[in-house]
Amino acid sequence: MLKATYTFFLFLLLFYTLQASAQQIKVIGKVLQPDKQTPVAGAGVLVLKSRVATVTDIAGQFKLYAQQGDSLLVRAVGFKPLYYNIKQQPATELRLTIILQEDSVLLQEVQVNSMPSEDQIRKALRNMPEKPKMLVQRPGYIPGLEPPPPPPPPPPTILWNPVSYFSKEGKQKRKLKKLQSTEAAYHRQLELNRLKAAQEEAERQYNSFFKDSTSYR
């Protein structure tokens, strides 16, 4: 029983295979321009169902296999696409002559230049951002640096009194004077450091305007 079933399915498979191969035909064609003489080289020929495609040679000829009842799509640059339906027929080979019609769509002409035109150069120059003005290199000139403030006036002269010097009030005054002197020296050192840092930053910004990055000194 199993052997008979296997033989039956093998017979069905062979039958459908022979039927499918019988429906496939060989298509040989030629694609021409509207004058029916000039071949169209490089035209694409596509079988829509099987998605099999080919391209015509320099003589406009092509060759492929398709099923009966299928459709061909022929396309070429500058021509309208054309559809051709393969009708049911007992023949195993089909010869076609396909005439394409020119397409009325006009392509815009584009000019490619290796060098920009004068109008493009002027437009690019107008759109460029303005560069900061270059400072003139002058010896001894430091931009943005203000002169240091004048020194504070000297304290008033106080006559020395031996009695008040060794008293408790005199000791406190001396201690306060020492603290004030230390604080003043500290603030003077901070001011000198600030002026020095400002001078170095001004020199760096000033020298950055020059190509050789040399100092103005």
Backbone as JSON Lines, residues from 0, in Angstrom:
{"i":0,"aa":"M","n":[0.82,-1.21,0.0],"ca":[0.0,0.0,0.0],"c":[0.86,1.26,0.0]}
{"i":1,"aa":"L","n":[1.89,1.26,0.84],"ca":[2.79,2.41,0.91],"c":[3.54,2.62,-0.4]}
{"i":2,"aa":"K","n":[3.92,1.52,-1.02],"ca":[4.64,1.63,-2.3],"c":[3.73,2.18,-3.39]}
{"i":3,"aa":"A","n":[2.48,1.81,-3.38],"ca":[1.55,2.32,-4.39],"c":[1.3,3.82,-4.2]}
{"i":4,"aa":"T","n":[1.2,4.25,-2.95],"ca":[1.0,5.68,-2.68],"c":[2.21,6.5,-3.13]}
{"i":5,"aa":"Y","n":[3.39,5.99,-2.85],"ca":[4.63,6.68,-3.24],"c":[4.71,6.78,-4.76]}
{"i":6,"aa":"T","n":[4.32,5.71,-5.47],"ca":[4.35,5.73,-6.94],"c":[3.35,6.74,-7.5]}
{"i":7,"aa":"F","n":[2.2,6.85,-6.84],"ca":[1.18,7.79,-7.29],"c":[1.65,9.24,-7.16]}
{"i":8,"aa":"F","n":[2.23,9.58,-6.03],"ca":[2.73,10.96,-5.83],"c":[3.89,11.26,-6.76]}
{"i":9,"aa":"L","n":[4.74,10.29,-7.04],"ca":[5.84,10.5,-7.97],"c":[5.31,10.75,-9.37]}
{"i":10,"aa":"F","n":[4.25,10.06,-9.74],"ca":[3.63,10.26,-11.06],"c":[3.02,11.66,-11.17]}
{"i":11,"aa":"L","n":[2.36,12.13,-10.08],"ca":[1.78,13.49,-10.1],"c":[2.87,14.55,-10.21]}
{"i":12,"aa":"L","n":[3.97,14.35,-9.49],"ca":[5.07,15.32,-9.55],"c":[5.67,15.38,-10.93]}
{"i":13,"aa":"L","n":[5.86,14.25,-11.54],"ca":[6.41,14.2,-12.89],"c":[5.45,14.83,-13.9]}
{"i":14,"aa":"F","n":[4.15,14.63,-13.68],"ca":[3.16,15.18,-14.6],"c":[3.16,16.71,-14.55]}
{"i":15,"aa":"Y","n":[3.17,17.29,-13.34],"ca":[3.17,18.75,-13.23],"c":[4.48,19.36,-13.7]}
{"i":16,"aa":"T","n":[5.58,18.62,-13.53],"ca":[6.86,19.11,-14.02],"c":[6.87,19.18,-15.53]}
{"i":17,"aa":"L","n":[6.35,18.14,-16.19],"ca":[6.3,18.13,-17.65],"c":[5.34,19.18,-18.17]}
{"i":18,"aa":"Q","n":[4.25,19.39,-17.43],"ca":[3.29,20.4,-17.88],"c":[3.87,21.81,-17.76]}
{"i":19,"aa":"A","n":[4.63,22.06,-16.68],"ca":[5.24,23.38,-16.51],"c":[6.3,23.64,-17.55]}
{"i":20,"aa":"S","n":[7.11,22.59,-17.84],"ca":[8.16,22.77,-18.85],"c":[7.55,22.94,-20.24]}
{"i":21,"aa":"A","n":[6.36,22.36,-20.44],"ca":[5.73,22.52,-21.74],"c":[5.19,23.92,-21.93]}
{"i":22,"aa":"Q","n":[4.79,24.59,-20.83],"ca":[4.27,25.94,-20.92],"c":[5.36,26.99,-21.09]}
{"i":23,"aa":"Q","n":[6.6,26.69,-20.76],"ca":[7.7,27.65,-20.87],"c":[8.17,27.7,-22.33]}
{"i":24,"aa":"I","n":[8.29,28.93,-22.83],"ca":[8.73,29.11,-24.22],"c":[9.94,30.01,-24.25]}
{"i":25,"aa":"K","n":[10.66,29.9,-25.32],"ca":[11.85,30.71,-25.54],"c":[11.46,31.94,-26.36]}
{"i":26,"aa":"V","n":[11.76,33.12,-25.81],"ca":[11.4,34.38,-26.46],"c":[12.66,35.0,-27.04]}
{"i":27,"aa":"I","n":[12.67,35.23,-28.35],"ca":[13.77,35.9,-29.05],"c":[13.19,37.16,-29.69]}
{"i":28,"aa":"G","n":[13.75,38.31,-29.35],"ca":[13.17,39.54,-29.86],"c":[14.21,40.57,-30.23]}
{"i":29,"aa":"K","n":[13.7,41.65,-30.83],"ca":[14.53,42.74,-31.26],"c":[13.79,44.04,-30.98]}
{"i":30,"aa":"V","n":[14.49,45.01,-30.39],"ca":[13.88,46.29,-30.02],"c":[14.41,47.36,-30.97]}
{"i":31,"aa":"L","n":[13.47,48.08,-31.62],"ca":[13.82,49.09,-32.62],"c":[13.23,50.44,-32.24]}
{"i":32,"aa":"Q","n":[13.8,51.47,-32.85],"ca":[13.29,52.83,-32.69],"c":[12.07,53.04,-33.6]}
{"i":33,"aa":"P","n":[11.38,54.2,-33.5],"ca":[10.17,54.41,-34.32],"c":[10.4,54.3,-35.82]}
{"i":34,"aa":"D","n":[11.64,54.5,-36.31],"ca":[11.88,54.35,-37.74],"c":[11.91,52.89,-38.19]}
{"i":35,"aa":"K","n":[11.81,51.94,-37.23],"ca":[11.77,50.49,-37.47],"c":[13.05,49.96,-38.12]}
{"i":36,"aa":"Q","n":[14.12,50.71,-38.0],"ca":[15.4,50.26,-38.55],"c":[16.54,50.37,-37.54]}
{"i":37,"aa":"T","n":[16.52,51.45,-36.74],"ca":[17.63,51.67,-35.79],"c":[17.39,50.86,-34.53]}
{"i":38,"aa":"P","n":[18.35,49.99,-34.15],"ca":[18.16,49.2,-32.93],"c":[18.34,50.06,-31.68]}
{"i":39,"aa":"V","n":[17.72,49.62,-30.62],"ca":[17.85,50.29,-29.31],"c":[18.73,49.41,-28.43]}
{"i":40,"aa":"A","n":[19.95,49.85,-28.23],"ca":[20.88,49.08,-27.4],"c":[20.71,49.47,-25.94]}
{"i":41,"aa":"G","n":[20.85,48.5,-25.04],"ca":[20.77,48.75,-23.61],"c":[19.36,48.84,-23.08]}
{"i":42,"aa":"A","n":[18.36,48.42,-23.84],"ca":[16.98,48.43,-23.35],"c":[16.77,47.26,-22.4]}
{"i":43,"aa":"G","n":[16.01,47.48,-21.34],"ca":[15.74,46.43,-20.36],"c":[14.47,45.69,-20.68]}
{"i":44,"aa":"V","n":[14.53,44.36,-20.61],"ca":[13.37,43.5,-20.87],"c":[13.14,42.67,-19.62]}
{"i":45,"aa":"L","n":[11.96,42.8,-19.01],"ca":[11.65,42.15,-17.74],"c":[10.41,41.27,-17.88]}
{"i":46,"aa":"V","n":[10.51,40.02,-17.38],"ca":[9.35,39.13,-17.27],"c":[8.69,39.42,-15.93]}
{"i":47,"aa":"L","n":[7.43,39.87,-15.94],"ca":[6.81,40.39,-14.73],"c":[6.59,39.32,-13.67]}
{"i":48,"aa":"K","n":[6.15,38.11,-14.02],"ca":[5.86,37.1,-13.01],"c":[7.12,36.49,-12.43]}
{"i":49,"aa":"S","n":[8.01,36.04,-13.26],"ca":[9.23,35.38,-12.78],"c":[10.32,36.37,-12.42]}
{"i":50,"aa":"R","n":[10.15,37.66,-12.77],"ca":[11.14,38.71,-12.5],"c":[12.49,38.44,-13.16]}
{"i":51,"aa":"V","n":[12.48,37.67,-14.24],"ca":[13.69,37.44,-15.02],"c":[13.89,38.63,-15.95]}
{"i":52,"aa":"A","n":[15.1,39.14,-16.02],"ca":[15.37,40.34,-16.81],"c":[16.63,40.14,-17.64]}
{"i":53,"aa":"T","n":[16.7,40.91,-18.74],"ca":[17.87,40.91,-19.6],"c":[17.98,42.28,-20.25]}
{"i":54,"aa":"V","n":[19.08,42.48,-21.0],"ca":[19.35,43.76,-21.65],"c":[19.68,43.5,-23.11]}
{"i":55,"aa":"T","n":[19.16,44.34,-23.99],"ca":[19.44,44.17,-25.42],"c":[20.89,44.49,-25.73]}
{"i":56,"aa":"D","n":[21.42,43.79,-26.75],"ca":[22.81,44.02,-27.15],"c":[22.88,45.22,-28.1]}
{"i":57,"aa":"I","n":[24.05,45.41,-28.72],"ca":[24.26,46.56,-29.6],"c":[23.35,46.5,-30.83]}
{"i":58,"aa":"A","n":[22.89,45.31,-31.2],"ca":[21.98,45.16,-32.33],"c":[20.52,45.22,-31.91]}
{"i":59,"aa":"G","n":[20.26,45.48,-30.6],"ca":[18.89,45.56,-30.11],"c":[18.24,44.23,-29.86]}
{"i":60,"aa":"Q","n":[18.96,43.13,-29.88],"ca":[18.38,41.8,-29.73],"c":[18.47,41.33,-28.29]}
{"i":61,"aa":"F","n":[17.54,40.46,-27.89],"ca":[17.52,39.87,-26.56],"c":[16.98,38.46,-26.65]}
{"i":62,"aa":"K","n":[17.22,37.66,-25.59],"ca":[16.77,36.27,-25.56],"c":[16.54,35.9,-24.1]}
{"i":63,"aa":"L","n":[15.38,35.32,-23.8],"ca":[15.05,34.86,-22.45],"c":[13.93,33.83,-22.51]}
{"i":64,"aa":"Y","n":[13.61,33.24,-21.36],"ca":[12.55,32.24,-21.25],"c":[11.41,32.81,-20.39]}
{"i":65,"aa":"A","n":[10.18,32.52,-20.8],"ca":[9.01,33.02,-20.1],"c":[7.89,31.99,-20.18]}
{"i":66,"aa":"Q","n":[6.91,32.14,-19.31],"ca":[5.74,31.26,-19.3],"c":[4.65,31.83,-20.2]}
{"i":67,"aa":"Q","n":[3.86,30.96,-20.78],"ca":[2.73,31.42,-21.58],"c":[1.7,32.13,-20.7]}
{"i":68,"aa":"G","n":[1.18,33.25,-21.19],"ca":[0.28,34.07,-20.41],"c":[0.98,35.11,-19.57]}
{"i":69,"aa":"D","n":[2.31,35.11,-19.59],"ca":[3.07,36.11,-18.83],"c":[3.16,37.4,-19.65]}
{"i":70,"aa":"S","n":[3.74,38.45,-19.04],"ca":[3.87,39.75,-19.71],"c":[5.31,40.21,-19.66]}
{"i":71,"aa":"L","n":[5.72,40.92,-20.74],"ca":[7.05,41.5,-20.83],"c":[6.95,43.02,-20.68]}
{"i":72,"aa":"L","n":[7.91,43.6,-19.98],"ca":[8.03,45.05,-19.84],"c":[9.34,45.47,-20.46]}
{"i":73,"aa":"V","n":[9.26,46.33,-21.49],"ca":[10.45,46.8,-22.21],"c":[10.59,48.29,-21.92]}
{"i":74,"aa":"R","n":[11.77,48.67,-21.41],"ca":[12.04,50.06,-21.07],"c":[13.41,50.48,-21.59]}
{"i":75,"aa":"A","n":[13.5,51.75,-22.0],"ca":[14.76,52.32,-22.45],"c":[14.73,53.82,-22.2]}
{"i":76,"aa":"V","n":[15.89,54.42,-22.01],"ca":[15.99,55.85,-21.72],"c":[15.58,56.64,-22.96]}
{"i":77,"aa":"G","n":[14.65,57.58,-22.78],"ca":[14.18,58.41,-23.89],"c":[13.0,57.84,-24.64]}
{"i":78,"aa":"F","n":[12.5,56.65,-24.19],"ca":[11.37,56.01,-24.85],"c":[10.31,55.66,-23.81]}
{"i":79,"aa":"K","n":[9.07,55.55,-24.26],"ca":[7.98,55.17,-23.4],"c":[8.04,53.67,-23.12]}
{"i":80,"aa":"P","n":[7.73,53.24,-21.89],"ca":[7.73,51.79,-21.59],"c":[6.62,51.07,-22.37]}
{"i":81,"aa":"L","n":[6.86,49.81,-22.7],"ca":[5.92,49.03,-23.5],"c":[5.68,47.68,-22.83]}
{"i":82,"aa":"Y","n":[4.41,47.28,-22.75],"ca":[4.01,45.98,-22.21],"c":[3.58,45.06,-23.35]}
{"i":83,"aa":"Y","n":[4.01,43.81,-23.27],"ca":[3.63,42.81,-24.27],"c":[3.16,41.56,-23.55]}
{"i":84,"aa":"N","n":[1.95,41.12,-23.84],"ca":[1.39,39.91,-23.24],"c":[1.68,38.69,-24.14]}
{"i":85,"aa":"I","n":[2.22,37.65,-23.55],"ca":[2.51,36.41,-24.27],"c":[1.25,35.55,-24.26]}
{"i":86,"aa":"K","n":[0.67,35.34,-25.38],"ca":[-0.59,34.58,-25.49],"c":[-0.33,33.08,-25.45]}
{"i":87,"aa":"Q","n":[-1.36,32.35,-25.1],"ca":[-1.27,30.89,-25.09],"c":[-1.15,30.38,-26.53]}
{"i":88,"aa":"Q","n":[-0.11,29.58,-26.77],"ca":[0.1,29.05,-28.1],"c":[0.91,27.75,-27.99]}
{"i":89,"aa":"P","n":[0.76,26.86,-28.97],"ca":[1.44,25.55,-28.88],"c":[2.94,25.64,-29.18]}
{"i":90,"aa":"A","n":[3.4,26.75,-29.7],"ca":[4.82,26.85,-30.08],"c":[5.7,26.94,-28.84]}
{"i":91,"aa":"T","n":[6.93,26.48,-28.98],"ca":[7.91,26.55,-27.9],"c":[8.9,27.68,-28.08]}
{"i":92,"aa":"E","n":[8.78,28.44,-29.16],"ca":[9.67,29.56,-29.42],"c":[8.86,30.71,-30.01]}
{"i":93,"aa":"L","n":[9.14,31.91,-29.53],"ca":[8.4,33.09,-29.97],"c":[9.39,34.17,-30.39]}
{"i":94,"aa":"R","n":[9.2,34.7,-31.6],"ca":[10.07,35.77,-32.11],"c":[9.27,37.07,-32.16]}
{"i":95,"aa":"L","n":[9.85,38.13,-31.58],"ca":[9.17,39.4,-31.47],"c":[10.01,40.52,-32.09]}
{"i":96,"aa":"T","n":[9.31,41.53,-32.62],"ca":[9.93,42.78,-33.05],"c":[9.17,43.9,-32.35]}
{"i":97,"aa":"I","n":[9.82,44.58,-31.42],"ca":[9.18,45.58,-30.57],"c":[9.63,46.97,-31.03]}
{"i":98,"aa":"I","n":[8.65,47.83,-31.31],"ca":[8.93,49.21,-31.73],"c":[8.59,50.12,-30.56]}
{"i":99,"aa":"L","n":[9.57,50.85,-30.08],"ca":[9.37,51.79,-28.97],"c":[9.04,53.18,-29.52]}
{"i":100,"aa":"Q","n":[8.25,53.93,-28.74],"ca":[7.9,55.3,-29.09],"c":[8.69,56.27,-28.22]}
{"i":101,"aa":"E","n":[9.15,57.36,-28.84],"ca":[9.95,58.33,-28.12],"c":[9.11,59.02,-27.05]}
{"i":102,"aa":"D","n":[9.76,59.32,-25.94],"ca":[9.1,60.02,-24.84],"c":[9.21,61.52,-25.06]}
{"i":103,"aa":"S","n":[8.13,62.25,-24.77],"ca":[8.11,63.7,-24.99],"c":[8.68,64.5,-23.84]}
{"i":104,"aa":"V","n":[9.12,63.83,-22.77],"ca":[9.67,64.54,-21.62],"c":[11.07,65.03,-21.98]}
{"i":105,"aa":"L","n":[11.29,66.33,-21.79],"ca":[12.58,66.93,-22.1],"c":[13.43,66.99,-20.84]}
{"i":106,"aa":"L","n":[14.68,66.63,-20.97],"ca":[15.61,66.69,-19.85],"c":[16.25,68.05,-19.79]}
{"i":107,"aa":"Q","n":[16.37,68.59,-18.59],"ca":[17.0,69.89,-18.42],"c":[18.51,69.78,-18.56]}
{"i":108,"aa":"E","n":[19.07,70.7,-19.28],"ca":[20.52,70.68,-19.51],"c":[21.23,71.22,-18.28]}
{"i":109,"aa":"V","n":[22.21,70.5,-17.83],"ca":[22.98,70.87,-16.65],"c":[24.43,71.03,-17.05]}
{"i":110,"aa":"Q","n":[25.02,72.16,-16.68],"ca":[26.41,72.43,-17.02],"c":[27.26,72.22,-15.78]}
{"i":111,"aa":"V","n":[28.29,71.4,-15.91],"ca":[29.19,71.07,-14.81],"c":[30.54,71.69,-15.1]}
{"i":112,"aa":"N","n":[31.0,72.53,-14.19],"ca":[32.29,73.2,-14.34],"c":[33.21,72.77,-13.21]}
{"i":113,"aa":"S","n":[34.49,72.64,-13.54],"ca":[35.46,72.3,-12.51],"c":[35.85,73.51,-11.68]}
{"i":114,"aa":"M","n":[35.71,74.73,-12.22],"ca":[36.05,75.96,-11.52],"c":[34.78,76.78,-11.3]}
{"i":115,"aa":"P","n":[34.64,77.47,-10.16],"ca":[33.44,78.3,-9.95],"c":[33.47,79.53,-10.84]}
{"i":116,"aa":"S","n":[32.27,80.03,-11.14],"ca":[32.16,81.22,-11.98],"c":[32.42,82.48,-11.14]}
{"i":117,"aa":"E","n":[32.53,83.64,-11.84],"ca":[32.78,84.89,-11.13],"c":[31.6,85.26,-10.24]}
{"i":118,"aa":"D","n":[30.38,84.99,-10.69],"ca":[29.21,85.3,-9.86],"c":[29.21,84.46,-8.58]}
{"i":119,"aa":"Q","n":[29.6,83.2,-8.69],"ca":[29.66,82.36,-7.49],"c":[30.73,82.83,-6.52]}
{"i":120,"aa":"I","n":[31.86,83.31,-7.06],"ca":[32.93,83.82,-6.19],"c":[32.48,85.08,-5.48]}
{"i":121,"aa":"R","n":[31.81,86.0,-6.21],"ca":[31.32,87.23,-5.58],"c":[30.29,86.92,-4.5]}
{"i":122,"aa":"K","n":[29.39,85.98,-4.78],"ca":[28.37,85.62,-3.81],"c":[28.99,85.0,-2.56]}
{"i":123,"aa":"A","n":[30.01,84.16,-2.75],"ca":[30.68,83.55,-1.6],"c":[31.41,84.6,-0.77]}
{"i":124,"aa":"L","n":[32.02,85.59,-1.43],"ca":[32.71,86.65,-0.7],"c":[31.72,87.51,0.08]}
{"i":125,"aa":"R","n":[30.54,87.76,-0.5],"ca":[29.55,88.56,0.22],"c":[29.02,87.83,1.45]}
{"i":126,"aa":"N","n":[28.93,86.51,1.39],"ca":[28.4,85.74,2.51],"c":[29.43,85.41,3.57]}
{"i":127,"aa":"M","n":[30.69,85.73,3.31],"ca":[31.72,85.44,4.31],"c":[31.6,86.4,5.48]}
{"i":128,"aa":"P","n":[31.75,85.93,6.73],"ca":[31.69,86.84,7.88],"c":[32.9,87.76,7.91]}
{"i":129,"aa":"E","n":[32.66,88.97,8.42],"ca":[33.74,89.95,8.49],"c":[34.74,89.55,9.57]}
{"i":130,"aa":"K","n":[36.02,89.65,9.23],"ca":[37.08,89.32,10.19],"c":[37.35,90.54,11.08]}
{"i":131,"aa":"P","n":[37.77,90.31,12.32],"ca":[38.1,91.46,13.17],"c":[39.3,92.21,12.62]}
{"i":132,"aa":"K","n":[39.27,93.51,12.84],"ca":[40.36,94.35,12.34],"c":[41.66,94.01,13.04]}
{"i":133,"aa":"M","n":[42.73,93.98,12.26],"ca":[44.04,93.66,12.8],"c":[44.62,94.87,13.53]}
{"i":134,"aa":"L","n":[45.17,94.63,14.72],"ca":[45.82,95.7,15.46],"c":[47.23,95.91,14.94]}
{"i":135,"aa":"V","n":[47.64,97.15,14.93],"ca":[48.99,97.49,14.46],"c":[49.98,97.12,15.54]}
{"i":136,"aa":"Q","n":[51.04,96.48,15.15],"ca":[52.06,96.06,16.09],"c":[52.91,97.27,16.49]}
{"i":137,"aa":"R","n":[52.81,97.65,17.76],"ca":[53.57,98.79,18.25],"c":[54.36,98.37,19.48]}
{"i":138,"aa":"P","n":[55.61,98.73,19.56],"ca":[56.39,98.37,20.76],"c":[55.84,99.07,22.0]}
{"i":139,"aa":"G","n":[55.75,98.31,23.08],"ca":[55.31,98.88,24.34],"c":[53.82,99.04,24.5]}
{"i":140,"aa":"Y","n":[53.03,98.62,23.48],"ca":[51.57,98.78,23.56],"c":[50.94,97.5,24.07]}
{"i":141,"aa":"I","n":[50.11,97.62,25.12],"ca":[49.42,96.49,25.7],"c":[47.94,96.8,25.66]}
{"i":142,"aa":"P","n":[47.16,96.18,24.81],"ca":[45.73,96.51,24.71],"c":[44.96,96.04,25.92]}
{"i":143,"aa":"G","n":[44.03,96.88,26.38],"ca":[43.13,96.5,27.45],"c":[43.71,96.52,28.84]}
{"i":144,"aa":"L","n":[44.96,96.98,29.02],"ca":[45.59,97.0,30.33],"c":[45.63,98.43,30.84]}
{"i":145,"aa":"E","n":[44.95,98.69,31.96],"ca":[44.92,100.02,32.54],"c":[46.12,100.21,33.48]}
{"i":146,"aa":"P","n":[46.57,101.44,33.65],"ca":[47.71,101.67,34.57],"c":[47.32,101.36,36.01]}
{"i":147,"aa":"P","n":[48.26,100.93,36.82],"ca":[47.95,100.59,38.21],"c":[47.51,101.83,38.99]}
{"i":148,"aa":"P","n":[46.7,101.64,40.04],"ca":[46.26,102.8,40.85],"c":[47.44,103.43,41.57]}
{"i":149,"aa":"P","n":[47.31,104.71,41.9],"ca":[48.42,105.38,42.61],"c":[48.59,104.8,44.01]}
{"i":150,"aa":"P","n":[49.8,104.86,44.55],"ca":[50.03,104.31,45.89],"c":[49.29,105.14,46.94]}
{"i":151,"aa":"P","n":[48.91,104.53,48.05],"ca":[48.22,105.27,49.11],"c":[49.14,106.31,49.76]}
{"i":152,"aa":"P","n":[48.57,107.38,50.29],"ca":[49.42,108.42,50.92],"c":[50.09,107.87,52.18]}
{"i":153,"aa":"P","n":[51.26,108.38,52.51],"ca":[51.97,107.89,53.71],"c":[51.19,108.27,54.98]}
{"i":154,"aa":"P","n":[51.29,107.46,56.01],"ca":[50.6,107.78,57.27],"c":[51.21,109.02,57.93]}
{"i":155,"aa":"P","n":[50.42,109.71,58.7],"ca":[50.96,110.93,59.38],"c":[52.05,110.58,60.39]}
{"i":156,"aa":"T","n":[52.99,111.49,60.51],"ca":[54.12,111.3,61.43],"c":[53.65,111.51,62.87]}
{"i":157,"aa":"I","n":[53.95,110.53,63.71],"ca":[53.57,110.61,65.13],"c":[54.85,110.7,65.96]}
{"i":158,"aa":"L","n":[54.91,111.68,66.83],"ca":[56.07,111.84,67.71],"c":[56.13,110.7,68.71]}
{"i":159,"aa":"W","n":[57.35,110.22,68.92],"ca":[57.52,109.08,69.82],"c":[57.46,109.53,71.26]}
{"i":160,"aa":"N","n":[56.64,108.81,72.04],"ca":[56.49,109.11,73.47],"c":[56.89,107.87,74.24]}
{"i":161,"aa":"P","n":[57.97,107.92,75.05],"ca":[58.43,106.73,75.78],"c":[57.37,106.15,76.71]}
{"i":162,"aa":"V","n":[56.56,107.07,77.3],"ca":[55.58,106.6,78.27],"c":[54.47,105.8,77.57]}
{"i":163,"aa":"S","n":[53.98,106.38,76.46],"ca":[52.92,105.69,75.75],"c":[53.43,104.47,74.99]}
{"i":164,"aa":"Y","n":[54.75,104.42,74.7],"ca":[55.3,103.29,73.94],"c":[55.24,102.0,74.74]}
{"i":165,"aa":"F","n":[55.56,102.08,76.06],"ca":[55.6,100.88,76.9],"c":[54.28,100.63,77.61]}
{"i":166,"aa":"S","n":[53.31,101.46,77.42],"ca":[52.02,101.25,78.06],"c":[51.23,100.17,77.32]}
{"i":167,"aa":"K","n":[50.1,99.77,77.95],"ca":[49.24,98.75,77.34],"c":[48.64,99.26,76.04]}
{"i":168,"aa":"E","n":[48.25,100.51,76.03],"ca":[47.68,101.09,74.81],"c":[48.72,101.16,73.7]}
{"i":169,"aa":"G","n":[49.98,101.45,74.07],"ca":[51.03,101.51,73.06],"c":[51.3,100.15,72.45]}
{"i":170,"aa":"K","n":[51.25,99.09,73.31],"ca":[51.45,97.74,72.77],"c":[50.34,97.36,71.8]}
{"i":171,"aa":"Q","n":[49.1,97.71,72.15],"ca":[47.99,97.4,71.25],"c":[48.12,98.16,69.93]}
{"i":172,"aa":"K","n":[48.55,99.42,70.02],"ca":[48.73,100.2,68.8],"c":[49.81,99.6,67.92]}
{"i":173,"aa":"R","n":[50.92,99.16,68.53],"ca":[51.98,98.55,67.74],"c":[51.53,97.24,67.09]}
{"i":174,"aa":"K","n":[50.76,96.46,67.86],"ca":[50.25,95.21,67.31],"c":[49.29,95.48,66.15]}
{"i":175,"aa":"L","n":[48.41,96.5,66.34],"ca":[47.47,96.85,65.28],"c":[48.21,97.38,64.05]}
{"i":176,"aa":"K","n":[49.23,98.18,64.26],"ca":[50.0,98.72,63.15],"c":[50.71,97.61,62.38]}
{"i":177,"aa":"K","n":[51.2,96.6,63.13],"ca":[51.87,95.48,62.47],"c":[50.89,94.67,61.62]}
{"i":178,"aa":"L","n":[49.67,94.46,62.18],"ca":[48.66,93.73,61.42],"c":[48.25,94.5,60.16]}
{"i":179,"aa":"Q","n":[48.09,95.83,60.33],"ca":[47.73,96.64,59.17],"c":[48.82,96.61,58.1]}
{"i":180,"aa":"S","n":[50.08,96.63,58.54],"ca":[51.19,96.58,57.59],"c":[51.24,95.24,56.86]}
{"i":181,"aa":"T","n":[50.99,94.16,57.62],"ca":[50.98,92.84,56.99],"c":[49.84,92.7,55.99]}
{"i":182,"aa":"E","n":[48.65,93.22,56.38],"ca":[47.49,93.15,55.48],"c":[47.71,93.99,54.23]}
{"i":183,"aa":"A","n":[48.34,95.17,54.41],"ca":[48.61,96.02,53.26],"c":[49.6,95.36,52.31]}
{"i":184,"aa":"A","n":[50.61,94.69,52.86],"ca":[51.58,93.99,52.01],"c":[50.92,92.84,51.26]}
{"i":185,"aa":"Y","n":[49.99,92.16,51.95],"ca":[49.27,91.05,51.3],"c":[48.41,91.55,50.14]}
{"i":186,"aa":"H","n":[47.72,92.67,50.36],"ca":[46.87,93.22,49.29],"c":[47.71,93.75,48.14]}
{"i":187,"aa":"R","n":[48.88,94.32,48.44],"ca":[49.77,94.78,47.37],"c":[50.27,93.61,46.53]}
{"i":188,"aa":"Q","n":[50.56,92.49,47.19],"ca":[51.02,91.32,46.45],"c":[49.9,90.76,45.56]}
{"i":189,"aa":"L","n":[48.65,90.75,46.1],"ca":[47.52,90.31,45.27],"c":[47.31,91.21,44.07]}
{"i":190,"aa":"E","n":[47.45,92.52,44.26],"ca":[47.28,93.46,43.15],"c":[48.37,93.27,42.1]}
{"i":191,"aa":"L","n":[49.61,93.03,42.56],"ca":[50.7,92.79,41.6],"c":[50.46,91.51,40.81]}
{"i":192,"aa":"N","n":[49.99,90.48,41.49],"ca":[49.71,89.21,40.78],"c":[48.58,89.4,39.76]}
{"i":193,"aa":"R","n":[47.55,90.18,40.13],"ca":[46.44,90.43,39.2],"c":[46.92,91.21,37.98]}
{"i":194,"aa":"L","n":[47.76,92.24,38.21],"ca":[48.27,93.02,37.09],"c":[49.18,92.19,36.19]}
{"i":195,"aa":"K","n":[49.96,91.31,36.79],"ca":[50.84,90.46,35.99],"c":[50.05,89.48,35.14]}
{"i":196,"aa":"A","n":[49.0,88.87,35.74],"ca":[48.16,87.94,34.98],"c":[47.4,88.67,33.87]}
{"i":197,"aa":"A","n":[46.92,89.88,34.15],"ca":[46.22,90.65,33.12],"c":[47.16,91.03,31.98]}
{"i":198,"aa":"Q","n":[48.4,91.36,32.32],"ca":[49.37,91.72,31.29],"c":[49.71,90.51,30.42]}
{"i":199,"aa":"E","n":[49.87,89.34,31.03],"ca":[50.17,88.14,30.24],"c":[48.99,87.77,29.34]}
{"i":200,"aa":"E","n":[47.76,87.89,29.83],"ca":[46.59,87.58,29.01],"c":[46.45,88.58,27.86]}
{"i":201,"aa":"A","n":[46.74,89.86,28.13],"ca":[46.66,90.87,27.06],"c":[47.72,90.61,26.0]}
{"i":202,"aa":"E","n":[48.92,90.22,26.42],"ca":[49.97,89.91,25.45],"c":[49.58,88.71,24.6]}
{"i":203,"aa":"R","n":[48.99,87.69,25.25],"ca":[48.6,86.51,24.49],"c":[47.52,86.84,23.45]}
{"i":204,"aa":"Q","n":[46.49,87.61,23.85],"ca":[45.44,88.0,22.91],"c":[45.99,88.91,21.81]}
{"i":205,"aa":"Y","n":[46.88,89.8,22.16],"ca":[47.44,90.71,21.16],"c":[48.3,89.97,20.14]}
{"i":206,"aa":"N","n":[49.09,89.0,20.61],"ca":[49.96,88.26,19.69],"c":[49.19,87.27,18.83]}
{"i":207,"aa":"S","n":[47.97,86.89,19.27],"ca":[47.19,85.95,18.47],"c":[46.68,86.55,17.18]}
{"i":208,"aa":"F","n":[46.74,87.89,17.03],"ca":[46.28,88.52,15.79],"c":[47.32,88.43,14.67]}
{"i":209,"aa":"F","n":[48.52,88.03,14.98],"ca":[49.59,88.0,14.0],"c":[49.88,86.56,13.59]}
{"i":210,"aa":"K","n":[50.19,86.4,12.31],"ca":[50.39,85.06,11.75],"c":[51.58,84.38,12.37]}
{"i":211,"aa":"D","n":[52.72,85.12,12.57],"ca":[53.92,84.48,13.09],"c":[53.9,84.35,14.6]}
{"i":212,"aa":"S","n":[52.82,84.9,15.27],"ca":[52.65,84.78,16.71],"c":[53.84,85.29,17.49]}
{"i":213,"aa":"T","n":[54.53,86.3,16.97],"ca":[55.66,86.91,17.67],"c":[55.18,88.02,18.57]}
{"i":214,"aa":"S","n":[55.89,88.32,19.58],"ca":[55.5,89.35,20.54],"c":[55.79,90.72,19.97]}
{"i":215,"aa":"Y","n":[55.14,91.72,20.57],"ca":[55.38,93.09,20.15],"c":[56.61,93.69,20.8]}
{"i":216,"aa":"R","n":[57.22,92.89,21.72],"ca":[58.42,93.4,22.4],"c":[59.6,93.35,21.46]}
